[in-house]
Amino acid sequence: MTPGLAFFYGGMVRVKSALNMLMMSFISLGIVSVLWVLYGFSLTFGSNYSTADDGGLIGNLDFIGFADTIALTPDGISPDSTGLITFALFQLMFAIITPALMSGALADRVKFSSWAVFIALWVTVVYFPVAHWVWAADGWLFGEEVIDFAGGTAVHINAGAGALAAVLVIGKRKGFKKEPMRPHNLPMVLLGATLLWFGWFGFNAGSALSPTGTAAVMALNTQLATAAAMVGWLIYERVRHGAFTTLGAASGAVAGLVAITPSGAHVNPMGALLIGVVAGAVCAWAVSLKFKLGYDDSLDVVGVHLVGGLIGTLMVGFLASDKVNTIAGGFEQFGKQALGAFSVLAYSFVVTFVLATLIQRTIGFRSSEEEEVAGLDLAYHAETGYDFTQTGTGSVPVSSVPASADLAAGEKKVDA
C-alpha cells in the first residue's frame, strides 16, 4: 500500500518534484521499520503481552529490540513467538503508512532530510501512543469501546490532523492559488489508487487476524463503500464542476477506503454503501475548503483522510449492528465514537504543530524558494523523474529531410 500511495501522490504533483514525492513515502518504509523493532512495537503493544497496566497511555519496554521475542523449542520456534512476530509484522504496515499519508499535504516545499527527522519523531510521540490508546488491550480508548477496526482514528484522523498542523507551520507553496498546479501524470494516479484499493483488503479484512466471518464482512464492505464513494464523488463533481474526472474517481475511491476502515466490520452492506456515498460526496466538497480558508493542503490529505476518517468513525456510532458484530449503534455509541475521534484529532494536531515548529526553528523544515522553484528532485535527489533528452526533441539537419519537404525560404532546419 505504501508504494501505491507513492504512485498516487507522485502523479498528482508537478513533474519537477515527482521523485521527491515518491521518496517521501518510500523513506517511511525504511525509518519506521527500524524504529518499530527498536522500540515502536514495545511502546504500542508491549502491555498486551505482559501483566503490566501502564494507565492506557503507552506500552512498556518489554520488547525493546525484540531481544527476547524468539523462543526456540526442540521443534523450532514456539507458537507464541510465531504469533507475536506475525502480529508485529502486520501492525508495522499500519505504522509505516500513517506518516507517509501526511506527505501529500506538504508536497513541493519541504527539505527531505527534515522530513526524515520529522517521521522519526512523529511516529515516536504521536503514532505509537495513539495506536496504543486505540488497539492495545489496556489502551484507554479501547477500554471505552470506541470502534476502530482498522485505523479510522489511529491512522486517518491521526494523519489528517497532523497534516493540517504541519501545513499551518510550513505555509503555502509559492504561487498557491495564482499558478496552475495540475497533476503531471493522471495514469500514475489511477495506478496508485488501484494498488491502494487492492492492498486495502489486506489492511481491512486482515485486521480480523484470521479468516473468519468478520474478515469476510469487512472485505465485502470495503469493496462496497469504495465503489459507492467513487460514484458519490463523481456525481458531486459532475453537478458542481460539469465533468467526471479521473482524479475525482481516484480520490473518491480513496475516500471510501478511508471511511470504511474503522467501521466495516460493524455494519451491514447497506450501511457500508451509505458510509461510502456520504464520504465520497462530503470529501469532494471538503477538498475545496483549502481555497476558501487559505491553507495549502497540496494533495488533499485533510479533505480526504481527516474528513473521511471522521465520517467513518462517527457514522458507525449509529450504523453499527449487533447482528454483524457485538456492538449496536445508538446515541451512547455515537458519543464514544466522538470521544475517540476528537481526542485523537486534538492530540495529533497539538503535538504535530509543536513538533513541526521545533524542526522549522532548528534545522529548518521548509525548502528554500530557489529549491522550490527549480524543483525538489534535483535539489535533494540529483535526479529527475523523466529524461526528456531521449525523447527525440531538438533539431533535424536539413540534409536528413526528404527533398519533397516543403521548407520555407531560408529555413535551415525543422523541428523533429
C-alpha positions, 0 to 999 in steps of 0.5 A: 500500500505504501508504494501505491500511495507513492504512485498516487501522490507522485502523479498528482504533483508537478513533474519537477518534484515527482521523485521527491514525492515518491521518496517521501513515502518510500523513506517511511518504509525504511525509518519506521521499520527500524524504529518499530523493532527498536522500540515502536512495537514495545511502546504500542503493544508491549502491555498486551503481552505482559501483566503490566497496566501502564494507565492506557497511555503507552506500552512498556519496554518489554520488547525493546529490540525484540531481544527476547521475542524468539523462543526456540523449542526442540521443534523450532520456534514456539507458537507464541513467538510465531504469533507475536512476530506475525502480529508485529509484522502486520501492525508495522504496515499500519505504522509505516503508512500513517506518516507517509499519508501526511506527505501529500499535504506538504508536497513541493516545499519541504527539505527531505532530510527534515522530513526524515527527522520529522517521521522519526519523531512523529511516529515516536510521540504521536503514532505509537501512543495513539495506536496504543490508546486505540488497539492495545488491550489496556489502551484507554480508548479501547477500554471505552469501546470506541470502534476502530477496526482498522485505523479510522482514528489511529491512522486517518484522523491521526494523519489528517490532523497532523497534516493540517498542523504541519501545513499551518507551520510550513505555509503555502507553496509559492504561487498557491492559488495564482499558478496552475498546479495540475497533476503531471501524470493522471495514469500514475494516479489511477495506478496508485489508487488501484494498488491502494484499493487492492492492498486495502483488503489486506489492511481491512479484512486482515485486521480480523487476524484470521479468516473468519466471518468478520474478515469476510464482512469487512472485505465485502464492505470495503469493496462496497463503500469504495465503489459507492464513494467513487460514484458519490464523488463523481456525481458531486463533481459532475453537478458542481464542476460539469465533468467526471474526472479521473482524479475525482474517481481516484480520490473518491475511491480513496475516500471510501477506503478511508471511511470504511476502515474503522467501521466495516466490520460493524455494519451491514452492506447497506450501511457500508454503501451509505458510509461510502456515498456520504464520504465520497460526496462530503470529501469532494466538497471538503477538498475545496475548503483549502481555497476558501480558508487559505491553507495549502493542503497540496494533495488533499490529505485533510479533505480526504483522510481527516474528513473521511476518517471522521465520517467513518468513525462517527457514522458507525456510532449509529450504523453499527449492528449487533447482528454483524458484530457485538456492538449496536449503534445508538446515541451512547455509541455515537458519543464514544465514537466522538470521544475517540475521534476528537481526542485523537484529532486534538492530540495529533494536531497539538503535538504535530504543530509543536513538533513541526515548529521545533524542526522549522526553528532548528534545522529548518523544515521548509525548502528554500524558494530557489529549491522550490522553484527549480524543483525538489528532485534535483535539489535533494535527489540529483535526479529527475523523474523523466529524461526528456533528452531521449525523447527525440526533441531538438533539431533535424539537419536539413540534409536528413529531410526528404527533398519533397519537404516543403521548407520555407525560404531560408529555413535551415532546419525543422523541428523533429 
